[in-house]
Amino acid sequence: MTCPMCRLENPPSALACDCGYSFAGRGEDQSIHYLRSIAESVNSIRRMVLFWIVVTLIGAVVWGFIIAMENARDNELRRQPEKATDTRPK
């Protein structure tokens, strides 16, 4: 049996092709199923892209916060010698 989607030859007892085409529901039902699987794949890809965008943004905010805290600590360390009092005996 030849798959109408990918033209791969399958044994007559096959329920589905390796490409995902189901031989069980031929006709209009199959095309609806095929379109639904495409829509589900597109939605999965959109969710993965959105997830990675959110993770990247959160990482950028956290990294920016860490850098800001390090800069603030460095600035404070630079100011400390200016605040030191004169320790020479009078």
N, C-alpha and C positions, 0 to 999 in steps of 0.2 A: 504494500500500500504506500503510495507516494504522498508525502505531506504537502498540502496546498500552500503552506506558508513558506517553507524553506526548500521544498522539492527533495527532501531526504527520503530514501527508500526505507520503509519500516516493515517488520513482519506483520502478517495479517492479524495476529493476535494482540498487537500493540494497542494499548489504550490511549497513549499519548506519544507524541514525537519528542525528541531530545530538545527541540526548540521551545517546547511548552504547549504546542497545539494539541488540544484534546480531540481524539477521534470519536469520543463517546457522544458529544453534543454537536453534531454537524448542522450546518445551515445558519439561520439567523441567530439562534441562541449562542452558537459558537462565536460569531462576530461580536456580539454583545459582551460575552465573556472575555474575548481577546481585548476589546477596547477597555473594559473594566480593569484588566490586568495592566494595561499601559497606563491608565490613569492612576492606579495604585502605585506603580513604579515611579511615576512623575512626582506624586505626593511624597513618597518615601525619600526621593532625592531632595525635594524642597525642604523636608524636615531635617535631613542631614546637613544641608547647607546652612539652614537657619541655626541649627545647633552649633556648628563650628563658628559661625559669625558671633553668636552670643558668647561662646567660650573664649574666642579671641578678644572680644571687647572686655570681658571680665578680666582676662589675663593682662590686658593693656592697662586697665585701671589699677589693678593690684600692683603691677610692676611700676607704674607711675607713682603710686603711693609709697612704695619702698624707696624709690629714688629720691622722692621729696623728703622722706624721713632721714635718709642718709645725708642729704645736703643740709638739712636743718641741724643734724648732729655735728657735721663738720663745721658749719658756721658757728655753732655754740662753742666748739673746741677752740676755734680761732679767736673768739672773743674772750675766753677765759684768761689768757695772759694779760690782756688789757685791764681786766678787773682786779688783778692781783695787787695786793697792797705792798707797800715798801717794807721789807723785812729787815732793813739795816738797823743796827742799834743806833740810838740817838745819843 
